[in-house]
Amino acid sequence: VGTDGTNQDDIQTLTGLAAGTTDLGTFTGTTITDNISIKPALQELETAIEGVGTPAASSVTNVAAGNIAATDVQGAINELDAEKLALAGGTMSG
């Protein structure tokens, strides 16, 4: 019983919110709905991340050409792996 106040203080510190707050407040982006609690917010993040998928094979070309979209950057990372790269004379080639 004596640690209840300490535990509550720890949870308050963990959330970064003031005492008595019942939701997470507002967010600047569109992924997490404003004024919801932690569990639904985490679910929205998980759903958003899992919905990204794997971009088309043209991602490396798009990034190299400067036509960069977030999905192209992730796609380029996915496409560039150790099996596809060879280091010759200090230059990386695919």
DRENTORKOL-3810 file (N, C-alpha, C; in nm, 4 decimals):
REM DRENTORKOL-3810
@n.u->0.0837; n.v->-0.1190; n.w->0.0000; ca.u->0.0000; ca.v->0.0000; ca.w->0.0000; c.u->0.0874; c.v->0.1243; c.w->0.0000
@n.u->0.2006; n.v->0.1200; n.w->0.0668; ca.u->0.2881; ca.v->0.2359; ca.w->0.0766; c.u->0.3525; c.v->0.2764; c.w->-0.0538
@n.u->0.3578; n.v->0.1867; n.w->-0.1528; ca.u->0.4222; ca.v->0.2191; ca.w->-0.2807; c.u->0.3236; c.v->0.2666; c.w->-0.3872
@n.u->0.1932; n.v->0.2725; n.w->-0.3525; ca.u->0.0940; ca.v->0.3134; ca.w->-0.4526; c.u->0.1259; c.v->0.4502; c.w->-0.5117
@n.u->0.1602; n.v->0.5464; n.w->-0.4294; ca.u->0.1937; ca.v->0.6804; ca.w->-0.4781; c.u->0.3159; c.v->0.6794; c.w->-0.5670
@n.u->0.4161; n.v->0.6011; n.w->-0.5289; ca.u->0.5378; ca.v->0.5898; ca.w->-0.6089; c.u->0.5082; c.v->0.5269; c.w->-0.7439
@n.u->0.4282; n.v->0.4207; n.w->-0.7439; ca.u->0.3922; ca.v->0.3546; ca.w->-0.8696; c.u->0.3145; c.v->0.4478; c.w->-0.9607
@n.u->0.2229; n.v->0.5247; n.w->-0.9035; ca.u->0.1459; ca.v->0.6200; ca.w->-0.9833; c.u->0.2368; c.v->0.7287; c.w->-1.0402
@n.u->0.3321; n.v->0.7750; n.w->-0.9608; ca.u->0.4280; ca.v->0.8748; ca.w->-1.0090; c.u->0.5110; c.v->0.8188; c.w->-1.1233
@n.u->0.5507; n.v->0.6916; n.w->-1.1111; ca.u->0.6299; ca.v->0.6278; ca.w->-1.2161; c.u->0.5511; c.v->0.6172; c.w->-1.3470
@n.u->0.4246; n.v->0.5794; n.w->-1.3366; ca.u->0.3408; ca.v->0.5691; ca.w->-1.4564; c.u->0.3214; c.v->0.7069; c.w->-1.5193
@n.u->0.2994; n.v->0.8071; n.w->-1.4359; ca.u->0.2843; ca.v->0.9442; ca.w->-1.4866; c.u->0.4110; c.v->0.9880; c.w->-1.5586
@n.u->0.5267; n.v->0.9602; n.w->-1.5022; ca.u->0.6539; ca.v->0.9956; ca.w->-1.5659; c.u->0.6707; c.v->0.9212; c.w->-1.6976
@n.u->0.6364; n.v->0.7938; n.w->-1.7001; ca.u->0.6470; ca.v->0.7121; ca.w->-1.8211; c.u->0.5646; c.v->0.7691; c.w->-1.9363
@n.u->0.4441; n.v->0.8154; n.w->-1.9070; ca.u->0.3573; ca.v->0.8676; ca.w->-2.0126; c.u->0.3957; c.v->1.0086; c.w->-2.0564
@n.u->0.4651; n.v->1.0822; n.w->-1.9710; ca.u->0.5008; ca.v->1.2198; ca.w->-2.0050; c.u->0.3827; c.v->1.3144; c.w->-1.9973
@n.u->0.2795; n.v->1.2738; n.w->-1.9258; ca.u->0.1578; ca.v->1.3536; ca.w->-1.9155; c.u->0.1342; c.v->1.3961; c.w->-1.7707
@n.u->0.0572; n.v->1.5013; n.w->-1.7529; ca.u->0.0281; ca.v->1.5526; ca.w->-1.6197; c.u->-0.0619; c.v->1.4572; c.w->-1.5418
@n.u->-0.0542; n.v->1.4651; n.w->-1.4102; ca.u->-0.1406; ca.v->1.3841; ca.w->-1.3241; c.u->-0.2866; c.v->1.4127; c.w->-1.3556
@n.u->-0.3691; n.v->1.3090; n.w->-1.3556; ca.u->-0.5109; ca.v->1.3239; ca.w->-1.3821; c.u->-0.5478; c.v->1.3220; c.w->-1.5291
@n.u->-0.4480; n.v->1.3155; n.w->-1.6163; ca.u->-0.4745; ca.v->1.3115; ca.w->-1.7600; c.u->-0.5335; c.v->1.1756; c.w->-1.7960
@n.u->-0.6367; n.v->1.1747; n.w->-1.8797; ca.u->-0.7026; ca.v->1.0485; ca.w->-1.9140; c.u->-0.6829; c.v->1.0074; c.w->-2.0589
@n.u->-0.6111; n.v->1.0888; n.w->-2.1379; ca.u->-0.5819; ca.v->1.0514; ca.w->-2.2766; c.u->-0.4461; c.v->1.1085; c.w->-2.3164
@n.u->-0.4025; n.v->1.0777; n.w->-2.4371; ca.u->-0.2696; ca.v->1.1183; ca.w->-2.4825; c.u->-0.2648; c.v->1.2582; c.w->-2.5433
@n.u->-0.3773; n.v->1.3279; n.w->-2.5510; ca.u->-0.3774; ca.v->1.4625; ca.w->-2.6061; c.u->-0.3753; c.v->1.4610; c.w->-2.7575
@n.u->-0.3183; n.v->1.5655; n.w->-2.8161; ca.u->-0.3182; ca.v->1.5788; ca.w->-2.9623; c.u->-0.1817; c.v->1.5432; c.w->-3.0209
@n.u->-0.1848; n.v->1.5008; n.w->-3.1462; ca.u->-0.0638; ca.v->1.4655; ca.w->-3.2210; c.u->-0.0564; c.v->1.5522; c.w->-3.3456
@n.u->0.0642; n.v->1.5754; n.w->-3.3961; ca.u->0.0803; ca.v->1.6611; ca.w->-3.5137; c.u->0.0516; c.v->1.5885; c.w->-3.6438
@n.u->0.0618; n.v->1.4576; n.w->-3.6458; ca.u->0.0393; ca.v->1.3803; ca.w->-3.7682; c.u->-0.1016; c.v->1.3252; c.w->-3.7754
@n.u->-0.1180; n.v->1.2275; n.w->-3.8648; ca.u->-0.2506; ca.v->1.1698; ca.w->-3.8854; c.u->-0.2586; c.v->1.0220; c.w->-3.8484
@n.u->-0.1493; n.v->0.9627; n.w->-3.8039; ca.u->-0.1477; ca.v->0.8198; ca.w->-3.7736; c.u->-0.2238; c.v->0.7876; c.w->-3.6458
@n.u->-0.2017; n.v->0.8671; n.w->-3.5418; ca.u->-0.2659; ca.v->0.8425; ca.w->-3.4132; c.u->-0.3780; c.v->0.9436; c.w->-3.3934
@n.u->-0.4953; n.v->0.8930; n.w->-3.3615; ca.u->-0.6104; ca.v->0.9780; ca.w->-3.3349; c.u->-0.5852; c.v->1.0602; c.w->-3.2088
@n.u->-0.6257; n.v->1.1855; n.w->-3.2098; ca.u->-0.6112; ca.v->1.2706; ca.w->-3.0920; c.u->-0.7006; c.v->1.2220; c.w->-2.9788
@n.u->-0.6533; n.v->1.2471; n.w->-2.8580; ca.u->-0.7313; ca.v->1.2259; ca.w->-2.7355; c.u->-0.7749; c.v->1.0806; c.w->-2.7129
@n.u->-0.6864; n.v->0.9848; n.w->-2.7452; ca.u->-0.7162; ca.v->0.8446; ca.w->-2.7144; c.u->-0.6169; c.v->0.7940; c.w->-2.6103
@n.u->-0.6433; n.v->0.6765; n.w->-2.5560; ca.u->-0.5543; ca.v->0.6201; ca.w->-2.4546; c.u->-0.4417; c.v->0.5399; c.w->-2.5207
@n.u->-0.3548; n.v->0.4851; n.w->-2.4393; ca.u->-0.2319; ca.v->0.4214; ca.w->-2.4884; c.u->-0.2579; c.v->0.2993; c.w->-2.5756
@n.u->-0.3421; n.v->0.2068; n.w->-2.5314; ca.u->-0.3622; ca.v->0.0837; ca.w->-2.6085; c.u->-0.4164; c.v->0.1102; c.w->-2.7487
@n.u->-0.5214; n.v->0.1907; n.w->-2.7663; ca.u->-0.5671; ca.v->0.2181; ca.w->-2.9033; c.u->-0.4610; c.v->0.2908; c.w->-2.9867
@n.u->-0.3817; n.v->0.3762; n.w->-2.9232; ca.u->-0.2754; ca.v->0.4462; ca.w->-2.9956; c.u->-0.1719; c.v->0.3468; c.w->-3.0472
@n.u->-0.1326; n.v->0.2521; n.w->-2.9642; ca.u->-0.0376; ca.v->0.1496; ca.w->-3.0073; c.u->-0.0959; c.v->0.0646; c.w->-3.1195
@n.u->-0.2256; n.v->0.0344; n.w->-3.1119; ca.u->-0.2898; ca.v->-0.0434; ca.w->-3.2177; c.u->-0.2872; c.v->0.0339; c.w->-3.3494
@n.u->-0.3120; n.v->0.1640; n.w->-3.3446; ca.u->-0.3072; ca.v->0.2445; ca.w->-3.4666; c.u->-0.1667; c.v->0.2460; c.w->-3.5267
@n.u->-0.0642; n.v->0.2536; n.w->-3.4413; ca.u->0.0738; ca.v->0.2477; ca.w->-3.4908; c.u->0.1034; c.v->0.1129; c.w->-3.5559
@n.u->0.0644; n.v->0.0055; n.w->-3.4892; ca.u->0.0888; ca.v->-0.1283; ca.w->-3.5437; c.u->0.0197; c.v->-0.1454; c.w->-3.6789
@n.u->-0.1044; n.v->-0.1035; n.w->-3.6871; ca.u->-0.1798; ca.v->-0.1148; ca.w->-3.8116; c.u->-0.1146; c.v->-0.0343; c.w->-3.9227
@n.u->-0.0691; n.v->0.0858; n.w->-3.8913; ca.u->-0.0045; ca.v->0.1709; ca.w->-3.9913; c.u->0.1257; c.v->0.1090; c.w->-4.0413
@n.u->0.2049; n.v->0.0544; n.w->-3.9502; ca.u->0.3335; ca.v->-0.0058; ca.w->-3.9884; c.u->0.3124; c.v->-0.1306; c.w->-4.0727
@n.u->0.2190; n.v->-0.2149; n.w->-4.0321; ca.u->0.1936; ca.v->-0.3384; ca.w->-4.1066; c.u->0.1310; c.v->-0.3104; c.w->-4.2430
@n.u->0.0673; n.v->-0.1954; n.w->-4.2586; ca.u->0.0033; ca.v->-0.1603; ca.w->-4.3843; c.u->0.0980; c.v->-0.1062; c.w->-4.4898
@n.u->0.2247; n.v->-0.0822; n.w->-4.4521; ca.u->0.3212; ca.v->-0.0256; ca.w->-4.5466; c.u->0.3508; c.v->-0.1236; c.w->-4.6591
@n.u->0.3707; n.v->-0.2502; n.w->-4.6279; ca.u->0.3975; ca.v->-0.3509; ca.w->-4.7313; c.u->0.5346; c.v->-0.3334; c.w->-4.7952
@n.u->0.5583; n.v->-0.4077; n.w->-4.9006; ca.u->0.6850; ca.v->-0.4018; ca.w->-4.9728; c.u->0.6655; c.v->-0.3275; c.w->-5.1040
@n.u->0.7402; n.v->-0.2198; n.w->-5.1252; ca.u->0.7268; ca.v->-0.1422; ca.w->-5.2483; c.u->0.7716; c.v->-0.2187; c.w->-5.3728
@n.u->0.7398; n.v->-0.1633; n.w->-5.4878; ca.u->0.7765; ca.v->-0.2232; ca.w->-5.6164; c.u->0.9274; c.v->-0.2252; c.w->-5.6352
@n.u->0.9739; n.v->-0.3078; n.w->-5.7303; ca.u->1.1170; ca.v->-0.3259; ca.w->-5.7548; c.u->1.1854; c.v->-0.1999; c.w->-5.8068
@n.u->1.1115; n.v->-0.0990; n.w->-5.8451; ca.u->1.1710; ca.v->0.0229; ca.w->-5.8983; c.u->1.2168; c.v->0.1187; c.w->-5.7895
@n.u->1.2086; n.v->0.0798; n.w->-5.6637; ca.u->1.2411; ca.v->0.1690; ca.w->-5.5534; c.u->1.3840; c.v->0.2207; c.w->-5.5590
@n.u->1.4819; n.v->0.1338; n.w->-5.5871; ca.u->1.6214; ca.v->0.1769; ca.w->-5.5925; c.u->1.6396; c.v->0.2802; c.w->-5.7023
@n.u->1.5813; n.v->0.2569; n.w->-5.8169; ca.u->1.5910; ca.v->0.3510; ca.w->-5.9277; c.u->1.5287; c.v->0.4851; c.w->-5.8903
@n.u->1.4131; n.v->0.4820; n.w->-5.8281; ca.u->1.3476; ca.v->0.6060; ca.w->-5.7882; c.u->1.4305; c.v->0.6854; c.w->-5.6889
@n.u->1.4890; n.v->0.6182; n.w->-5.5900; ca.u->1.5715; ca.v->0.6868; ca.w->-5.4914; c.u->1.6957; c.v->0.7440; c.w->-5.5578
@n.u->1.7617; n.v->0.6662; n.w->-5.6432; ca.u->1.8826; ca.v->0.7125; ca.w->-5.7113; c.u->1.8535; c.v->0.8319; c.w->-5.8006
@n.u->1.7354; n.v->0.8371; n.w->-5.8598; ca.u->1.6995; ca.v->0.9467; ca.w->-5.9498; c.u->1.6495; c.v->1.0693; c.w->-5.8739
@n.u->1.6398; n.v->1.0598; n.w->-5.7425; ca.u->1.5934; ca.v->1.1730; ca.w->-5.6639; c.u->1.4425; c.v->1.1818; c.w->-5.6541
@n.u->1.3720; n.v->1.0834; n.w->-5.7075; ca.u->1.2260; ca.v->1.0797; ca.w->-5.6974; c.u->1.1902; c.v->1.0006; c.w->-5.5734
@n.u->1.2068; n.v->1.0628; n.w->-5.4583; ca.u->1.2005; ca.v->0.9888; ca.w->-5.3335; c.u->1.0628; c.v->0.9998; c.w->-5.2684
@n.u->1.0063; n.v->0.8842; n.w->-5.2406; ca.u->0.8862; ca.v->0.8738; ca.w->-5.1579; c.u->0.9232; c.v->0.7825; c.w->-5.0420
@n.u->0.8528; n.v->0.7916; n.w->-4.9332; ca.u->0.8851; ca.v->0.7094; ca.w->-4.8157; c.u->0.8863; c.v->0.5610; c.w->-4.8503
@n.u->0.7935; n.v->0.5170; n.w->-4.9341; ca.u->0.7898; ca.v->0.3755; ca.w->-4.9691; c.u->0.9093; c.v->0.3377; c.w->-5.0558
@n.u->0.9597; n.v->0.4330; n.w->-5.1358; ca.u->1.0777; ca.v->0.4049; ca.w->-5.2179; c.u->1.2011; c.v->0.3837; c.w->-5.1320
@n.u->1.2170; n.v->0.4638; n.w->-5.0274; ca.u->1.3330; ca.v->0.4493; ca.w->-4.9402; c.u->1.3304; c.v->0.3127; c.w->-4.8724
@n.u->1.2156; n.v->0.2746; n.w->-4.8162; ca.u->1.2073; ca.v->0.1431; ca.w->-4.7518; c.u->1.2260; c.v->0.0327; c.w->-4.8541
@n.u->1.1697; n.v->0.0490; n.w->-4.9730; ca.u->1.1857; ca.v->-0.0513; ca.w->-5.0777; c.u->1.3306; c.v->-0.0664; c.w->-5.1191
@n.u->1.4016; n.v->0.0451; n.w->-5.1283; ca.u->1.5429; ca.v->0.0398; ca.w->-5.1654; c.u->1.6230; c.v->-0.0358; c.w->-5.0609
@n.u->1.5923; n.v->-0.0120; n.w->-4.9350; ca.u->1.6608; ca.v->-0.0841; ca.w->-4.8278; c.u->1.6317; c.v->-0.2329; c.w->-4.8380
@n.u->1.5047; n.v->-0.2665; n.w->-4.8652; ca.u->1.4680; ca.v->-0.4077; ca.w->-4.8769; c.u->1.5376; c.v->-0.4745; c.w->-4.9952
@n.u->1.5543; n.v->-0.4000; n.w->-5.1052; ca.u->1.6134; ca.v->-0.4579; ca.w->-5.2255; c.u->1.7647; c.v->-0.4740; c.w->-5.2158
@n.u->1.8300; n.v->-0.3867; n.w->-5.1419; ca.u->1.9754; ca.v->-0.3903; ca.w->-5.1326; c.u->2.0174; c.v->-0.4814; c.w->-5.0179
@n.u->2.0520; n.v->-0.6006; n.w->-5.0501; ca.u->2.0994; ca.v->-0.6918; ca.w->-4.9472; c.u->2.2344; c.v->-0.7492; c.w->-4.9887
@n.u->2.2965; n.v->-0.8237; n.w->-4.9009; ca.u->2.4325; ca.v->-0.8725; ca.w->-4.9235; c.u->2.4446; c.v->-0.9590; c.w->-5.0479
@n.u->2.3425; n.v->-1.0330; n.w->-5.0855; ca.u->2.3499; ca.v->-1.1196; ca.w->-5.2033; c.u->2.3543; c.v->-1.0395; c.w->-5.3332
@n.u->2.2992; n.v->-0.9186; n.w->-5.3334; ca.u->2.2901; ca.v->-0.8402; ca.w->-5.4555; c.u->2.4053; c.v->-0.7417; c.w->-5.4714
@n.u->2.4894; n.v->-0.7272; n.w->-5.3708; ca.u->2.5959; ca.v->-0.6277; ca.w->-5.3757; c.u->2.7344; c.v->-0.6936; c.w->-5.3801
@n.u->2.8222; n.v->-0.6334; n.w->-5.4563; ca.u->2.9614; ca.v->-0.6776; ca.w->-5.4599; c.u->3.0485; c.v->-0.5542; c.w->-5.4461
@n.u->3.1547; n.v->-0.5627; n.w->-5.3682; ca.u->3.2444; ca.v->-0.4493; ca.w->-5.3487; c.u->3.3677; c.v->-0.4721; c.w->-5.4351
@n.u->3.3872; n.v->-0.3855; n.w->-5.5361; ca.u->3.4992; ca.v->-0.3998; ca.w->-5.6274; c.u->3.5759; c.v->-0.2693; c.w->-5.6326
@n.u->3.7006; n.v->-0.2703; n.w->-5.5893; ca.u->3.7840; ca.v->-0.1511; ca.w->-5.5947; c.u->3.7278; c.v->-0.0351; c.w->-5.5153
@n.u->3.6618; n.v->-0.0631; n.w->-5.4047; ca.u->3.6060; ca.v->0.0422; ca.w->-5.3211; c.u->3.4729; c.v->0.0955; c.w->-5.3710
@n.u->3.4233; n.v->0.0427; n.w->-5.4826; ca.u->3.2958; ca.v->0.0870; ca.w->-5.5368; c.u->3.1941; c.v->-0.0240; c.w->-5.5211
@n.u->3.0778; n.v->0.0134; n.w->-5.4743; ca.u->2.9719; ca.v->-0.0862; ca.w->-5.4553; c.u->2.8927; c.v->-0.0982; c.w->-5.5848
@n.u->2.8740; n.v->-0.2201; n.w->-5.6310; ca.u->2.7960; ca.v->-0.2410; ca.w->-5.7516; c.u->2.7017; c.v->-0.3581; c.w->-5.7305
@n.u->2.5925; n.v->-0.3581; n.w->-5.8084; ca.u->2.4929; ca.v->-0.4640; ca.w->-5.7898; c.u->2.4954; c.v->-0.5638; c.w->-5.9001
END
